[in-house]
Each structure stands twice: as structure tokens, then as C-alpha cells.
Amino acid sequence: MHQMIRTLLLLEARCWDADSERSYQDLFERLDTNRDGKVDVAELRAGLKAMGIFRQGAAQKIVSSGDQNKDGCLDFNEFSKYLKEHEKKLRLTFKSLDRNNDGRIDASEIQQSLSELGIDISRENALKILQSMDIDGTMVVDWNEWREHFLLLPAQNLEEIIRYWKHSTIALSKFCLCNEKVLDIGDSLAIPDEFTEEEKSSGGWWKQLVAGAVAGAVSRTGTAPLDRMKVFMQVHSTKTNRISLVGGFKQMIIEGGLTALWRGNGINVLKIAPETAIKFMSYEHYKKLLTSEGQNIETHMRFMAGSLAGATAQTAIYPMEVLKTRLTLRKTGQFSGMFDCAKKVLRKEGVKAFYKGYIPNLVGIIPYAGIDLAVYESLKNAWLSYHAKDSANPGVLVLVGCGTISSTCGQLASYPLALVRTRMQAQASLTTSDQPSMTNLIKNILAKDGFFGLYRGILPNFMKVIPAVSISYVVYEYMKTGLGITK
């Protein structure tokens, strides 16, 4: 009897191997578009894209893993061997998730497995994960469906698969993170990055923060002339003294030369690191205060924790914001540097000068962060509702687009407060009695310049969004590669 069972199992295994070999051959021929008997990174990337797989770095990782003769591509033997080894690892992961050994994975098994790794998700989110892999509509996943889904994804163990689920934004309310949204446009009012327990324990989080900070520094430096123009127009442009983009740049260059376009950029870059660190640490603290232990953090709680973290960070670094505005608007020879500016402001105006415009800045965090987060998640949800059947991963262009649009909407809502903040920060020459309050300043602007007076300088602000986002994203990707962050 035992011999008969063993024979049947061997026959089944041989049939399965033969079927696998044929499927490998078919797959290889589909990918080998130039019919040279080899598949390179470009062919594999195009093939993955055609199959709806948009995981960044997947093609390169597959070729690097399977390329035994180091010629930069895979022949059929290398391709077949890679897939066989990959399948073995996938089967082990499948068995670890199949808690009751019935050959299928259901929602409760996903919840239980993730819970043991310190990740608690709702049944609804577990079903979303299942749905992304379920081919026959049974809402359970068997080995064939699992194999089909992950065969050309270089995720080999449970930790890598969880990272894939997180970054592909399948379980939205748990994994709706901002790690994809590391785009810096010079306005640090957005919800902070959020990391998994695995990323925190492995130390990967600080690498992402460093990569984000460097990307922000390069991005802000690249768009500094537009940022200075924005501040210049916010403070000096009025209905009777209109400043155009060309006229403003000419005026700056005539007054201080070409380098004058980068005034204030040094401190703008310098404040990235402390602000990011404070925001991240306080965000983690507020999340613990607002949610019970082990409880999922809902979107509104994320918004609340993010707003509080933003307020905490802004409070700590706000004097640097004031100095940035003063240095941006300074005339040639007015200050020799950041410390000279700080000394002169302190001597002439006292400590209170370093918190001018603090109230409108603090109030502006709420509409910016709230609208930014809401629009970002709504756009991703809309994309997933139409395209999740083909791919659960929104892809780079979709995420960049969502980030750009959401940041723009956030800026539109909070810009009047930003303008008021900048004008209050710039009131150096006025006596205390001549310095209006936030509400009086808004009234004065509306009376003299009308409603659109609250949006002076928004054109250069919008002009810097696309280059800032592009520079930030490219530098961030290079920094991740340099720091060895897994894509």
C-alpha cells in the first residue's frame, strides 16, 4: 500500500515537473522578444510590465539571481533553474501560511501569520490581500494561484512578501503608508513616513530617512531660485507694485549677482535633518498615545498623529524658519551669514522675533496635512478600484502623480496662511505697534489686494512642484541603492 502511494506521488511529481518545464519554455519564449535565445533586463522588464507586474527592480533582481555566467542575461537553462529554485522557496512560504495544512490559504491564516510577526490587520484587509491572488473567485488561494502570482516576483520569504503587500498598497487602511510618498517640495507639513516593526528592528528606517533628507536637500537646492521668488513676491508684491517672474529675477540678479538667487537655501537645507527626526519620533509617540496596544491605526488617527507631530517639529525648528525668511529677503551685505542674522535679530527685536508668524504656520498644518493625506489616499483608492484586477501595485508614475496632485491641493488650501506667516516673519523694520496681528494682516491684504492678494507668489510655488518632485524622486532612488535599501 505504501509502495503504491509512493509510486503515485512520484508519477504526480514527474508530471508536475514536465508541466512546469513546458510552462517555463512557453514563458521564456514570450519574454525573449528578439529571439536570440536569451532574456535580458530590458526584455524581462517589458514582459513583466505587459503582465501587469510593476515592482521596481524586479527584472534586475531576477537576472542578477539567475545569471550564472555573468553575461547580463538569462538563457533558458539559467531561467529554468532560477524558477525551480524560486518555486521551492515559494512552496515553503506557502506551507508556513497554510496553518491547517489543507492546501489552501484563507483570510484567517493570513491574519494569524501576520499577527505572529507583530502586524495586526483586519479581516477586510486580509480579504483584499487574498483577492489580489485569487484567480477562481473562491476567496481562498491554493498552491497554483500562489505560484502564478509570485513566480516572477523576486519575493522569496514571508518577510519579503509582506513588504511587497505593504508597498503594493493592497491592505489600504493598514498599509496606507507614506514611504512611497517621499517627495519633497520644500513644504514640510505632510504626514510623516511610517515604518513597519520589521523595518524599525532591522534599522532600515534610518536609511530611508537619510535617503529622504538627501533627496530633499538636492531638490530644494535645485528649486531654490523659484522658492526665493515665491517669498519675494509674498512680501513685496501688491496690487500697486506688481512683480513679474522675469522682473523679479532681474531685480535679484542686478542687486546681488547670480548667487543671490540661492539666498536662504543653506538654512532651508540645514533644517531638513532635525525637522525630519523630530517629526518621525514624535509621530511614533503620538500614535502610541492615540491607539490601544496592538490596535490598527485608522486614517483619522494617522492624520491626528501626523498633525501633532508636524506641530511639534515646527515648534522646535521654527526659529530656523524665521531666519530662512530673513536670509532669503536680505540685501547684499545685510548679514554675513546665519549666525550673524540670528545675533542681529536677537539684539534688535528680542527672542519673540523668532516666533513671528508661528500661529498661522501652526494653523496651516491642519488643512495642508489633512487635504494632502485625503487626496493622496482617494487618488490611490480610485486607481486601485479600476486597475487592481490587473496589478495591485500602482507603480511609480501613479504614485508620483498622486503625490504631486495631493501636495498641490494641500498648498492651495494652506497658501494664504503661508503668505501671512511669511509677511509676519519679514516684519523686521517695523516697530511693535506697527506689526499687525494675523487677523488684521489678512483684513489689510483683502482690503488692498482683494482675495487673490492672499495667493501672491503661488505661480513660482507651483512651477517648482514638478522639478522638485522629479529631482527628489530620482535622488531618493539613487540614495536607496547606495545605502543598500531593498527595493
Backbone torsions as a table, in degrees:
resi	resn	phi	psi	omega
1	MET	NA	-48.3	179.5
2	HIS	-62.6	-38.6	179.2
3	GLN	-63.9	-38.1	179.7
4	MET	-64.8	-44.8	179.5
5	ILE	-62.0	-42.2	-179.8
6	ARG	-63.1	-41.0	179.2
7	THR	-62.5	-43.7	179.2
8	LEU	-61.9	-41.4	179.5
9	LEU	-64.4	-40.9	179.2
10	LEU	-64.7	-41.9	178.4
11	LEU	-62.6	-42.1	178.8
12	GLU	-63.5	-41.3	-179.9
13	ALA	-64.3	-41.3	179.3
14	ARG	-64.7	-41.2	177.2
15	CYS	-62.4	-42.9	179.9
16	TRP	-63.5	-41.0	178.4
17	ASP	-63.4	-42.4	179.7
18	ALA	-64.1	-42.0	177.8
19	ASP	-63.7	-41.7	179.5
20	SER	-62.6	-43.0	-179.6
21	GLU	-60.9	-42.2	178.9
22	ARG	-65.2	-41.2	-179.7
23	SER	-67.5	-34.9	176.1
24	TYR	-63.3	-42.8	-178.6
25	GLN	-63.2	-44.7	179.0
26	ASP	-61.8	-43.9	-179.2
27	LEU	-64.6	-42.6	-179.9
28	PHE	-61.5	-43.1	-178.8
29	GLU	-65.9	-34.0	176.8
30	ARG	-67.1	-36.0	-177.5
31	LEU	-80.1	-32.1	-177.4
32	ASP	-79.5	77.2	-172.6
33	THR	-70.9	-28.7	-179.6
34	ASN	-93.4	4.1	174.7
35	ARG	54.6	41.8	177.0
36	ASP	-101.9	7.5	178.9
37	GLY	79.6	10.6	179.5
38	LYS	-140.9	152.8	176.6
39	VAL	-118.9	118.5	178.1
40	ASP	-98.3	-179.0	-175.2
41	VAL	-62.1	-41.7	-178.2
42	ALA	-64.3	-43.4	178.6
43	GLU	-64.6	-42.7	-179.5
44	LEU	-66.2	-41.1	179.0
45	ARG	-62.2	-43.4	178.5
46	ALA	-64.7	-39.1	178.6
47	GLY	-65.8	-42.3	178.1
48	LEU	-63.0	-42.1	179.6
49	LYS	-62.4	-40.8	179.0
50	ALA	-64.6	-27.1	178.7
51	MET	-87.8	0.2	179.8
52	GLY	85.0	18.4	179.2
53	ILE	-104.1	111.4	-173.9
54	PHE	-112.4	19.8	-177.1
55	ARG	-66.0	119.1	-175.8
56	GLN	-66.0	134.2	177.8
57	GLY	83.3	-2.7	-176.5
58	ALA	-63.1	-47.1	-177.5
59	ALA	-61.5	-46.0	179.8
60	GLN	-62.3	-40.5	-178.0
61	LYS	-68.0	-39.6	178.8
62	ILE	-64.0	-47.3	-179.7
63	VAL	-63.2	-44.1	-179.8
64	SER	-62.1	-37.7	-178.5
65	SER	-72.0	-36.3	-174.8
66	GLY	-96.8	-12.0	-174.4
67	ASP	-77.9	95.0	-175.8
68	GLN	-79.8	-35.2	-178.6
69	ASN	-93.0	5.6	174.1
70	LYS	56.4	41.5	176.9
71	ASP	-100.9	7.6	175.0
72	GLY	83.1	8.2	177.4
73	CYS	-152.4	174.0	-177.1
74	LEU	-117.6	127.2	167.4
75	ASP	-85.4	178.7	-173.8
76	PHE	-62.7	-39.7	-179.3
77	ASN	-62.6	-44.0	178.4
78	GLU	-65.1	-43.1	179.7
79	PHE	-61.2	-46.6	-179.2
80	SER	-64.6	-43.3	-179.6
81	LYS	-64.0	-41.9	178.1
82	TYR	-59.5	-46.3	-177.7
83	LEU	-64.7	-37.3	178.8
84	LYS	-63.9	-45.9	178.6
85	GLU	-64.9	-39.7	180.0
86	HIS	-64.3	-41.2	178.8
87	GLU	-61.6	-39.4	179.1
88	LYS	-59.0	-44.4	179.5
89	LYS	-67.8	-38.8	177.7
90	LEU	-63.5	-37.8	-179.8
91	ARG	-65.7	-39.9	177.7
92	LEU	-62.2	-42.1	178.9
93	THR	-66.5	-40.5	178.1
94	PHE	-59.2	-44.8	-179.7
95	LYS	-66.0	-34.0	179.2
96	SER	-68.7	-29.1	177.0
97	LEU	-83.5	-27.1	179.8
98	ASP	-79.6	80.9	-170.7
99	ARG	-65.0	-35.8	-177.2
100	ASN	-97.3	8.2	176.0
101	ASN	54.5	38.9	178.3
102	ASP	-99.6	7.1	177.5
103	GLY	81.0	10.7	179.7
104	ARG	-141.6	151.9	177.9
105	ILE	-112.3	127.9	177.1
106	ASP	-115.1	179.8	-174.7
107	ALA	-62.7	-40.5	-177.9
108	SER	-65.6	-33.7	178.8
109	GLU	-70.1	-36.9	175.1
110	ILE	-64.2	-45.1	178.7
111	GLN	-59.2	-45.9	-176.9
112	GLN	-65.0	-44.5	-178.5
113	SER	-64.5	-42.9	179.5
114	LEU	-69.5	-35.2	179.5
115	SER	-61.4	-38.4	179.5
116	GLU	-67.3	-19.3	177.1
117	LEU	-96.7	8.8	177.9
118	GLY	84.1	17.1	179.5
119	ILE	-118.0	110.0	-179.1
120	ASP	-100.0	122.3	177.2
121	ILE	-126.4	155.5	-179.9
122	SER	-75.4	164.6	177.6
123	ARG	-62.8	-36.3	179.7
124	GLU	-59.1	-43.0	179.9
125	ASN	-71.1	-35.1	175.6
126	ALA	-62.9	-38.0	178.2
127	LEU	-68.0	-33.9	176.3
128	LYS	-64.4	-39.6	177.1
129	ILE	-62.7	-46.4	178.6
130	LEU	-60.1	-43.6	-176.3
131	GLN	-60.3	-33.3	-179.4
132	SER	-67.9	-20.8	-178.3
133	MET	-108.7	-17.0	-172.6
134	ASP	-75.8	117.7	-178.3
135	ILE	-92.3	-39.2	-173.4
136	ASP	-93.9	2.4	175.7
137	GLY	77.6	16.8	-178.4
138	THR	-87.2	-9.5	-177.3
139	MET	62.4	24.8	164.0
140	VAL	-133.6	154.3	-176.1
141	VAL	-117.5	121.3	175.8
142	ASP	-93.1	-179.7	-175.7
143	TRP	-60.6	-41.7	-178.0
144	ASN	-62.2	-40.8	178.4
145	GLU	-67.9	-41.1	178.0
146	TRP	-61.2	-47.8	-179.9
147	ARG	-61.4	-45.3	-179.1
148	GLU	-59.1	-40.2	-175.0
149	HIS	-73.7	-40.1	-171.6
150	PHE	-105.3	1.6	-174.3
151	LEU	-58.1	-41.1	-179.1
152	LEU	-108.3	24.2	171.5
153	LEU	-112.6	122.2	-175.8
154	PRO	-76.6	48.9	174.3
155	ALA	-108.8	114.9	-167.7
156	GLN	-109.1	-25.7	179.8
157	ASN	-124.6	175.0	-174.0
158	LEU	-62.5	-38.6	-179.6
159	GLU	-62.5	-42.6	179.4
160	GLU	-67.9	-36.8	178.9
161	ILE	-67.7	-39.4	176.5
162	ILE	-62.7	-40.6	177.9
163	ARG	-63.1	-37.9	177.0
164	TYR	-64.4	-45.3	178.4
165	TRP	-59.3	-41.3	-178.6
166	LYS	-65.0	-50.7	-174.8
167	HIS	-77.1	-16.2	176.0
168	SER	-88.2	2.5	172.6
169	THR	58.1	44.1	177.9
170	ILE	-80.9	-57.0	-178.8
171	ALA	-86.1	87.0	-164.3
172	LEU	-64.5	-46.7	-172.6
173	SER	-72.9	-22.9	175.8
174	LYS	-92.2	-45.1	-172.9
175	PHE	-99.8	20.6	179.9
176	CYS	-79.2	76.7	-171.4
177	LEU	-99.6	169.5	180.0
178	CYS	-107.3	14.1	177.3
179	ASN	-62.2	-31.3	176.4
180	GLU	-73.7	-23.9	-172.6
181	LYS	-100.9	64.7	-178.8
182	VAL	-98.3	25.5	-173.2
183	LEU	-83.1	124.1	-176.2
184	ASP	-105.9	124.2	177.3
185	ILE	-118.4	17.4	175.9
186	GLY	90.3	-4.7	177.6
187	ASP	-115.3	103.0	-171.4
188	SER	-92.0	59.1	-178.8
189	LEU	-113.3	0.9	-176.2
190	ALA	-76.6	167.3	176.4
191	ILE	-62.5	137.0	-176.9
192	PRO	-68.0	166.7	174.4
193	ASP	-65.0	147.9	178.4
194	GLU	-124.6	137.2	-175.4
195	PHE	-124.2	152.8	178.3
196	THR	-75.4	164.9	177.3
197	GLU	-61.1	-35.8	180.0
198	GLU	-64.9	-40.0	178.4
199	GLU	-67.6	-36.9	179.4
200	LYS	-68.8	-45.1	-176.9
201	SER	-69.2	-30.5	-178.9
202	SER	-82.2	-13.5	-178.6
203	GLY	85.4	4.9	-178.7
204	GLY	-68.1	-21.8	-176.0
205	TRP	-63.3	-40.3	-176.6
206	TRP	-68.5	-30.6	177.2
207	LYS	-65.2	-39.9	178.6
208	GLN	-66.3	-38.1	178.1
209	LEU	-65.6	-41.8	177.8
210	VAL	-63.1	-45.2	179.1
211	ALA	-60.0	-42.5	178.6
212	GLY	-65.3	-39.4	-179.6
213	ALA	-66.7	-43.1	179.0
214	VAL	-65.3	-42.8	178.2
215	ALA	-60.5	-41.5	178.0
216	GLY	-64.0	-39.9	-179.6
217	ALA	-64.4	-45.5	179.7
218	VAL	-66.8	-41.1	-179.4
219	SER	-63.0	-46.2	-179.2
220	ARG	-66.0	-37.6	178.2
221	THR	-65.2	-40.6	179.9
222	GLY	-65.7	-30.3	-177.2
223	THR	-109.6	13.0	-177.2
224	ALA	-57.8	-40.6	178.7
225	PRO	-58.7	-41.0	178.0
226	LEU	-68.4	-35.5	178.5
227	ASP	-66.9	-40.7	178.0
228	ARG	-65.8	-38.9	177.8
229	MET	-62.1	-40.6	178.4
230	LYS	-58.5	-50.0	-179.2
231	VAL	-63.5	-41.5	179.6
232	PHE	-58.8	-45.5	-179.6
233	MET	-72.0	-35.1	178.0
234	GLN	-60.0	-38.7	-174.1
235	VAL	-90.3	-42.3	-169.6
236	HIS	-103.4	-21.5	-176.3
237	SER	-81.7	130.8	177.2
238	THR	-137.1	-179.9	-179.5
239	LYS	-64.5	-34.9	-179.0
240	THR	-91.6	-15.2	-179.4
241	ASN	-128.4	67.9	-177.2
242	ARG	-71.4	133.8	178.1
243	ILE	-115.4	118.3	178.1
244	SER	-85.7	166.5	179.0
245	LEU	-61.3	-51.4	-177.8
246	VAL	-64.0	-45.4	179.7
247	GLY	-62.6	-40.3	179.7
248	GLY	-64.6	-43.8	179.6
249	PHE	-65.9	-40.1	177.7
250	LYS	-60.4	-44.5	-179.0
251	GLN	-61.3	-42.6	179.9
252	MET	-64.7	-44.8	-177.1
253	ILE	-68.2	-40.6	177.7
254	ILE	-62.5	-39.5	-176.5
255	GLU	-74.5	-36.3	-173.4
256	GLY	-140.3	9.2	-179.2
257	GLY	83.1	178.4	-176.3
258	LEU	-62.3	-36.4	-178.1
259	THR	-67.1	-17.2	179.5
260	ALA	-63.1	-21.9	179.3
261	LEU	-66.4	-18.1	-178.3
262	TRP	-105.4	15.9	178.8
263	ARG	-63.5	133.8	179.9
264	GLY	87.8	-7.1	-177.1
265	ASN	-71.4	-33.6	-178.2
266	GLY	-56.8	-50.5	-178.7
267	ILE	-73.9	-27.5	176.4
268	ASN	-63.7	-38.3	176.6
269	VAL	-75.0	-39.9	-176.2
270	LEU	-62.3	-31.3	-175.8
271	LYS	-82.6	-5.6	-178.9
272	ILE	-62.1	-50.4	-173.9
273	ALA	-60.8	-53.2	-179.9
274	PRO	-64.7	-36.8	-179.3
275	GLU	-66.1	-43.7	179.8
276	THR	-63.0	-44.7	-178.2
277	ALA	-64.4	-45.8	-179.4
278	ILE	-64.6	-43.0	-179.1
279	LYS	-62.6	-43.7	-178.9
280	PHE	-64.7	-47.6	-177.6
281	MET	-66.4	-42.3	-179.3
282	SER	-70.6	-32.0	177.3
283	TYR	-62.5	-44.9	177.4
284	GLU	-61.6	-40.5	-179.8
285	HIS	-65.4	-45.8	-179.1
286	TYR	-66.5	-34.4	177.2
287	LYS	-61.1	-42.2	179.5
288	LYS	-66.3	-36.7	179.8
289	LEU	-69.3	-35.5	-173.2
290	LEU	-88.6	-15.8	-178.7
291	THR	-126.7	149.4	176.9
292	SER	-72.0	158.5	-178.6
293	GLU	-60.6	129.6	179.0
294	GLY	82.0	-5.2	-177.5
295	GLN	-85.3	142.7	176.0
296	ASN	-65.3	142.3	176.4
297	ILE	-90.2	118.0	-178.4
298	GLU	-77.1	167.2	-175.7
299	THR	-59.5	-44.0	-177.6
300	HIS	-66.9	-31.0	176.6
301	MET	-71.6	-37.2	176.1
302	ARG	-61.2	-43.0	179.5
303	PHE	-61.9	-44.0	-179.3
304	MET	-65.0	-46.2	179.6
305	ALA	-64.2	-39.5	179.1
306	GLY	-65.9	-40.8	179.0
307	SER	-65.1	-43.0	178.1
308	LEU	-64.6	-39.2	178.3
309	ALA	-65.4	-41.9	177.5
310	GLY	-62.0	-41.9	178.7
311	ALA	-64.0	-41.0	179.2
312	THR	-63.0	-46.9	-179.3
313	ALA	-64.6	-42.5	-179.6
314	GLN	-64.7	-37.2	178.3
315	THR	-62.4	-42.2	-176.7
316	ALA	-70.3	-38.3	-173.6
317	ILE	-106.4	7.2	-173.9
318	TYR	-57.9	-37.8	176.3
319	PRO	-55.3	-32.4	177.0
320	MET	-68.4	-32.8	176.2
321	GLU	-63.4	-43.6	179.5
322	VAL	-63.6	-45.3	179.3
323	LEU	-62.6	-37.3	178.8
324	LYS	-60.9	-44.0	179.4
325	THR	-64.9	-44.1	-179.3
326	ARG	-63.7	-41.7	-179.6
327	LEU	-70.6	-32.4	177.9
328	THR	-65.7	-37.9	-176.0
329	LEU	-93.0	-1.4	-173.2
330	ARG	-67.5	152.1	174.2
331	LYS	-91.6	162.0	-178.7
332	THR	-57.1	126.9	178.7
333	GLY	84.9	-3.9	-177.6
334	GLN	-68.6	-43.8	177.0
335	PHE	-132.0	144.2	177.9
336	SER	-86.4	-12.9	-179.8
337	GLY	172.1	-171.9	-176.5
338	MET	-62.9	-45.2	-176.6
339	PHE	-69.7	-36.7	177.2
340	ASP	-64.1	-41.1	177.6
341	CYS	-61.6	-45.3	-179.3
342	ALA	-61.4	-43.1	-179.8
343	LYS	-63.4	-44.7	-178.0
344	LYS	-67.6	-39.2	177.7
345	VAL	-65.2	-43.1	-179.4
346	LEU	-64.2	-43.6	-178.1
347	ARG	-67.4	-41.1	-174.0
348	LYS	-84.6	-37.5	-170.8
349	GLU	-118.7	-11.6	179.2
350	GLY	84.7	177.5	-175.5
351	VAL	-63.4	-33.6	-176.6
352	LYS	-60.4	-24.6	-179.0
353	ALA	-63.4	-27.0	-178.3
354	PHE	-75.7	-4.4	177.7
355	TYR	-123.7	23.0	174.4
356	LYS	-66.5	134.2	-179.7
357	GLY	79.7	8.9	-176.4
358	TYR	-63.5	-41.3	-176.8
359	ILE	-64.5	-53.0	177.6
360	PRO	-61.3	-32.0	177.5
361	ASN	-64.5	-42.7	-179.1
362	LEU	-68.2	-43.2	179.4
363	VAL	-64.6	-34.4	-178.7
364	GLY	-66.7	-21.3	179.7
365	ILE	-62.0	-39.1	-173.3
366	ILE	-65.7	-53.3	178.1
367	PRO	-65.5	-36.2	-179.2
368	TYR	-64.6	-55.8	-176.3
369	ALA	-64.7	-40.5	-177.7
370	GLY	-65.8	-48.5	-179.0
371	ILE	-70.0	-40.5	178.5
372	ASP	-56.6	-50.2	-179.1
373	LEU	-65.9	-45.7	-176.3
374	ALA	-64.1	-45.2	-179.3
375	VAL	-67.4	-40.7	-179.9
376	TYR	-60.4	-48.0	-179.2
377	GLU	-69.5	-38.0	179.8
378	SER	-63.5	-42.2	179.5
379	LEU	-65.7	-41.7	178.1
380	LYS	-65.9	-41.2	177.5
381	ASN	-60.1	-43.0	-179.6
382	ALA	-63.2	-42.3	178.7
383	TRP	-62.4	-46.8	-177.8
384	LEU	-63.6	-35.6	-178.2
385	SER	-65.9	-26.9	179.7
386	TYR	-96.5	-28.6	-170.6
387	HIS	-120.8	-4.3	-175.4
388	ALA	-62.2	-22.0	178.5
389	LYS	-66.7	-32.9	179.9
390	ASP	-86.4	-39.7	179.8
391	SER	-157.0	138.3	177.6
392	ALA	-85.8	-6.5	-177.8
393	ASN	-99.4	116.6	-178.9
394	PRO	-60.9	-27.1	-179.8
395	GLY	86.0	162.8	-173.5
396	VAL	-61.2	-50.1	-175.2
397	LEU	-62.0	-39.5	179.7
398	VAL	-65.1	-45.3	-178.7
399	LEU	-66.2	-41.2	177.1
400	VAL	-63.0	-42.7	178.3
401	GLY	-62.2	-44.7	178.1
402	CYS	-61.0	-43.5	-179.5
403	GLY	-64.7	-40.8	-179.4
404	THR	-66.3	-47.1	-178.4
405	ILE	-65.8	-43.9	-177.8
406	SER	-65.8	-40.6	178.0
407	SER	-64.4	-39.3	178.4
408	THR	-63.0	-43.8	178.3
409	CYS	-63.4	-41.0	177.8
410	GLY	-62.1	-40.3	178.7
411	GLN	-66.2	-41.2	178.6
412	LEU	-57.2	-39.6	-178.2
413	ALA	-73.0	-36.9	-172.5
414	SER	-101.1	-5.3	-173.4
415	TYR	-58.9	-44.2	178.5
416	PRO	-54.9	-39.5	178.3
417	LEU	-68.1	-35.7	177.3
418	ALA	-65.7	-38.3	178.4
419	LEU	-65.4	-44.7	178.9
420	VAL	-61.7	-43.4	178.0
421	ARG	-57.7	-46.7	-177.3
422	THR	-64.6	-40.4	179.5
423	ARG	-65.9	-38.1	178.6
424	MET	-68.5	-37.0	177.7
425	GLN	-65.1	-31.9	-174.2
426	ALA	-84.6	-4.5	-174.6
427	GLN	-77.5	68.1	-177.0
428	ALA	-86.0	-38.2	-172.4
429	SER	-86.9	-9.2	-176.9
430	LEU	-84.8	148.2	174.5
431	THR	-76.0	163.8	-176.9
432	THR	-57.7	-38.2	-178.2
433	SER	-68.9	-24.7	-178.7
434	ASP	-89.7	-4.7	-176.6
435	GLN	-90.2	109.0	-176.7
436	PRO	-73.2	157.8	175.6
437	SER	-75.7	175.1	-178.5
438	MET	-58.7	-49.1	-177.5
439	THR	-65.9	-40.8	178.7
440	ASN	-65.4	-37.3	179.1
441	LEU	-65.1	-41.3	177.5
442	ILE	-63.1	-43.4	178.5
443	LYS	-61.5	-43.5	-180.0
444	ASN	-62.6	-42.2	179.8
445	ILE	-64.2	-45.4	-179.6
446	LEU	-63.5	-38.8	-178.8
447	ALA	-69.0	-40.3	-175.8
448	LYS	-86.1	-40.9	-171.3
449	ASP	-117.4	-4.3	-178.4
450	GLY	77.2	-175.5	-176.5
451	PHE	-59.3	-41.7	-176.7
452	PHE	-70.6	-10.7	174.0
453	GLY	-64.7	-22.8	178.4
454	LEU	-76.5	-7.2	-178.0
455	TYR	-117.5	23.3	175.8
456	ARG	-60.8	132.1	177.7
457	GLY	87.4	3.8	-177.1
458	ILE	-74.0	-23.8	179.3
459	LEU	-62.7	-54.9	176.9
460	PRO	-62.9	-27.6	177.8
461	ASN	-64.9	-43.1	177.8
462	PHE	-71.7	-34.8	-179.3
463	MET	-63.2	-27.6	-177.6
464	LYS	-85.7	-10.4	-174.7
465	VAL	-62.2	-53.8	-175.6
466	ILE	-64.0	-49.0	177.0
467	PRO	-63.5	-36.2	179.8
468	ALA	-64.7	-45.1	179.1
469	VAL	-63.5	-44.0	-178.1
470	SER	-64.1	-49.0	179.3
471	ILE	-61.3	-45.8	-178.3
472	SER	-59.2	-45.4	-177.5
473	TYR	-66.2	-46.5	-178.0
474	VAL	-62.3	-47.3	-179.6
475	VAL	-64.4	-39.2	179.0
476	TYR	-60.2	-43.9	179.9
477	GLU	-64.1	-42.9	177.7
478	TYR	-64.2	-39.6	179.5
479	MET	-66.3	-40.7	177.5
480	LYS	-59.6	-42.7	178.7
481	THR	-64.1	-45.3	-179.5
482	GLY	-63.5	-35.7	-178.9
483	LEU	-87.9	-2.3	177.6
484	GLY	75.1	29.8	177.7
485	ILE	-81.1	129.9	-179.4
486	THR	-65.6	130.9	180.0
487	LYS	-84.1	NA	NA
